[in-house]
Amino acid sequence: MSRKKIKLAYITNDSARKTTYKRRTKCLVKKVRELTTLCGIEGFAVMNSPDFGSQVEVWPSLEDARRLLSDFKKLPLSKQNKKMVSQESFLEQSLAKATQQLRKLREKNRQKELKEVMFESLSGKGILQSLNAMDLDEVDLLVKQNLTDIDDRVRVLTKASRS
């Protein structure tokens, strides 16, 4: 049974917000603990909530967190920033990836359109007259490539039949 999706917004009811904070803090600590155990890594979590007047919560301990943070700060900046991304760079990377996928899909669609034009013209439909010079050149290249592929395949099959 799946849970219903909750709306991520500020919880205005104080008691509900405090309950949610406590419950989710436990879940977050559990996830960090599981991650450190399963992957054999070191990690820590720090939760601070001035709204509830509680002290800063640190897992596994304040000393371990300080030690890990100082170890991290001792690393050269290149290693510290190796996998870090800002919101801006993340969006730039996502946009570049989506743009590249769009370009590839457009090229793929273009090739399919050209193949369709080639097969329609081979079946006797006179659609080549409606194409411009650039489209005709691309269809010409596609036909030549297909003929080359067919010739290569015929050579392979004739060699195989002779052996």
Order of alpha helices (4+ residues) and beta strands (2+ residues): alpha-beta-beta-alpha-alpha-alpha-alpha
